[in-house]
Structure formats: C-alpha cells, structure tokens
Amino acid sequence: MLEIRPTCENCNKPLPNDSTEAMICSYECTYCRDCVENVLHNVCPNCGGGFEKRPTRPNDCKTGNCTDNHPVGEKVVFNPIDEDKFAELRAHFAHIAPEKR
C-alpha cells in the first residue's frame, strides 16, 4: 500500500492526498510535478527511474479501503537534491526512456 507522502522531497511543497501535482517513482520517492519536470527532468535522484502521477486514496469508506481505515503518511521526507551531484546521474539517464532504465 502506498504511503502517500505529504510533501515534495526537493522543495517541500505540500502534496496532500488529493493533490494532482504529486509524482512518484517505483520506490515511492515523491516530488511535485514542477520539480519532476523542471529540476529532475523525469529522473529520480534516488534510483534513476522515471515518475508517474501518484494516485489518491479514497475518502469514501464504502469498501473499507479509505483514508479513515488506512491513513495517508505524515512523515515528511525533505532531501533537496545536490544539483552538482545530480547532474551526472541525470546526464546518464537523460536519453533513456524511463521504462528502459
């Protein structure tokens, strides 16, 4: 089950459960759309993978699978990238499609 982290790891922008700006990699590293597109260029600085839109967890508990029974994460992971160190990783993956990395 996804943790649904509450903020962007790079800029600390709030990304609540219903955010349409939240993006995640396959390890659930969480960034806002602006950082993914303009800073990271769709390269996760932690694993080198690409990003996809993070789904939301339902609030309606009709099925029992909802935020009341499975709360979203509260732990903030704030680890701004070191742009000099990241430049080499980004250059390595820049021309490889995320699904081919």
Secondary structure, DSSP 8 states (H G I E B T S, - for coil): -----SB-TTT--B--TT-SSEEE-TT--EEEHHHHHHTSTT--TTTS---EE-----S-TTSS-STTTS------------HHHHHHHHHHHTTS-GGG-
